[in-house]
Amino acid sequence: MWWLWFRSEDVRRIREALMAAIIACFPALAFARVLSWIINRTRPLKETGYIFRIPYGANLVWEGPSSFPSDHAVLFFALATGIFLASRRTGWFVFGYVLIFICLPRIYLAEHYATDILAGGAIGIFMVLLANVPSVRKPITGWAFRWLDRSPGLFYAFAFILTFQMVELFDPMLHTLKIARLIIQGKS
């Protein structure tokens, strides 16, 4: 995303597509979380009839009872769609990467069924396509570009932290919030 952001050709169109994708990730993840509360699907690894041996030495702990839909698929297919809208060639490569290196291992390790991945991918792709409709894209990205024009240093610092958190699936931030909650509750 950063490489595309700083390309010199058709800068505004590329940046709007990427910004709309980043913004669309948040309602997409929220929608997926609500679906996971409504549709409580047991993870394949926890199914009694599912025979699977975790690879030697793997220390896998999954949070959350529901496997449907896959949050990873929502987030990474949404980002891949934004990249695809900015650059078709790069986008196809990123879609392949997301499928092979992010989603297939989650099926192999029995964290998700294939339908969990498909549903998550569909949610992420749909939300980014919706966010990139011109009548939607301009209003949802306008504030970010005004911020970029007004204070580029602060914008890029925040954008770097945000994209880092996204790649880490917000784990550092969530871990910090858990620690803060324990300290506030006096359980440190």
Secondary structure, DSSP 8 states (H G I E B T S, - for coil): -HHHHT-SSSHHHHHHHHHHHHHHHHHHHHHHHHHHHHS--B-GGG-TT------TT------SSB-SS-HHHHHHHHHHHHHHHH-HHHHHHHHHHIIIIIIHHHHHTTSS-HHHHHHHHHHHHHHHHHHTSHHHHHHHHHHHHHHHHH-HHHHHHHHHHHHHHHHTTTHHHHHHHHHHHHHHTT--
